[in-house]
């Protein structure tokens, strides 16, 4: 009986150790969480002064727009920083809407969350894009851009 207990503890310990090594060695990743509030904010062309805005893709017809809380730093050369007014936000969102109509898809808003589920920004694009949100260091994040052919254009 003692040998079975010892083997059980060893198996549990090794399983726990393997899980911990896997969990903590693979990096710190966040993600996107659907948000009606973000969808409504972009559809109403609202610029949040507490965020830095970035676009991916064409300057006039972006594939995605993101707003990152000013207390965070986006580590990426692929996103273009945009100083947006409400008028410029309206123009970009309307252009994105026309591109999504051609694709027969709607645009949606998402919360960008860190590895602990805390909101660090927002994302606006067509749904179903495969992206990665990696927390690099304290208050620094790397976010991949959507594919070039987001609207089905070559």
C-alpha positions in Angstrom: 0.0 0.0 0.0 2.9 2.4 0.8 4.4 1.9 -2.6 1.1 2.7 -4.4 0.8 6.0 -2.4 4.4 6.9 -3.2 3.9 6.2 -6.9 0.7 8.3 -6.9 2.4 11.2 -5.3 5.3 11.0 -7.8 2.9 10.9 -10.7 0.9 13.9 -9.4 4.2 15.8 -8.7 5.6 15.1 -12.1 2.3 16.0 -13.8 2.2 19.3 -11.9 5.8 20.1 -12.7 5.3 19.4 -16.4 2.2 21.6 -16.5 4.0 24.4 -14.7 7.0 24.2 -17.1 4.7 24.2 -20.1 2.5 27.0 -18.8 5.3 29.4 -17.8 7.9 28.7 -20.5 5.5 29.3 -23.5 5.3 33.0 -23.0 2.6 35.3 -21.8 -0.3 35.6 -24.3 -3.5 37.5 -24.2 -6.1 37.7 -26.9 -9.3 39.2 -28.2 -12.6 39.2 -26.4 -15.8 40.2 -28.3 -17.2 43.5 -27.1 -20.5 45.2 -28.0 -19.2 48.4 -26.4 -16.1 48.5 -28.7 -18.3 47.7 -31.7 -20.6 50.6 -30.9 -17.8 53.0 -30.2 -16.1 52.4 -33.6 -19.5 52.4 -35.4 -20.1 55.8 -33.7 -16.6 57.0 -34.8 -15.6 57.8 -31.2 -11.9 58.5 -30.5 -10.8 57.7 -27.0 -8.2 60.2 -25.9 -6.7 57.7 -23.4 -5.6 55.4 -26.4 -3.0 55.5 -29.1 -4.5 54.3 -32.4 -2.8 52.2 -35.0 -3.9 50.8 -38.4 -2.8 47.8 -40.5 -3.1 47.6 -44.2 -3.9 50.5 -46.6 -3.9 54.0 -45.1 -7.4 54.7 -46.5 -8.9 51.2 -46.2 -7.3 49.5 -43.1 -7.7 45.8 -42.5 -7.9 46.6 -38.7 -7.8 49.4 -36.3 -6.6 49.1 -32.8 -6.5 51.5 -29.8 -3.9 50.7 -27.1 -4.2 52.2 -23.7 -1.6 55.0 -23.4 0.0 53.3 -20.3 1.0 50.4 -22.7 3.6 50.3 -25.5 2.9 48.5 -28.8 6.1 46.7 -30.0 5.7 46.5 -33.7 6.9 48.0 -36.9 3.9 46.7 -38.9 1.2 48.8 -37.3 1.0 52.4 -38.4 0.5 54.9 -35.5 -2.5 57.2 -36.3 -3.3 60.5 -34.6 -7.0 60.4 -35.3 -9.7 63.0 -35.0 -13.4 62.0 -34.9 -13.6 63.0 -38.6 -10.6 60.8 -39.6 -12.0 57.9 -37.5 -15.3 58.3 -39.4 -13.6 58.2 -42.8 -11.5 55.1 -41.9 -14.5 53.2 -40.4 -16.7 54.0 -43.4 -14.0 52.8 -45.8 -13.6 49.6 -43.7 -17.4 49.1 -43.8 -17.4 49.4 -47.6 -14.6 46.8 -47.8 -16.4 44.4 -45.5 -19.7 44.7 -47.5 -17.8 43.5 -50.6 -16.7 40.5 -48.5 -20.2 40.1 -47.1 -19.0 40.4 -43.6 -19.7 42.8 -40.7 -17.1 44.6 -38.6 -16.9 43.9 -34.9 -15.1 45.3 -31.9 -13.1 43.3 -29.4 -11.3 44.0 -26.2 -7.6 43.3 -26.4 -6.7 41.6 -23.1 -3.4 40.8 -21.5 -2.3 37.4 -20.2 -4.4 37.9 -17.0 -7.6 38.9 -18.9 -7.2 42.7 -18.2 -8.3 45.0 -21.0 -5.4 46.9 -22.5 -7.0 48.2 -25.7 -9.5 47.5 -28.4 -9.6 46.0 -31.9 -12.0 46.7 -34.8 -12.1 44.5 -37.9 -14.0 41.6 -39.6 -14.2 38.6 -37.3 -12.3 35.4 -37.6 -8.8 36.7 -38.1 -6.0 34.7 -36.6 -3.8 37.1 -34.5 -1.5 36.8 -31.5 -1.3 39.1 -28.5 2.0 38.6 -26.7 2.9 40.4 -23.5 6.6 41.1 -23.8 7.5 42.9 -20.6 5.7 45.0 -18.1 3.2 47.2 -20.1 4.7 46.2 -23.4 2.7 44.1 -26.0 3.3 42.7 -29.5 0.2 42.2 -31.6 0.4 40.5 -35.1 -1.3 42.2 -37.9 -4.2 40.6 -39.9 -3.6 39.0 -43.3 -3.1 41.4 -46.2 -6.2 40.0 -48.0 -8.6 40.6 -45.1 -11.3 41.8 -47.5 -10.7 38.9 -50.0 -8.8 41.1 -52.4 -5.5 40.0 -54.0 
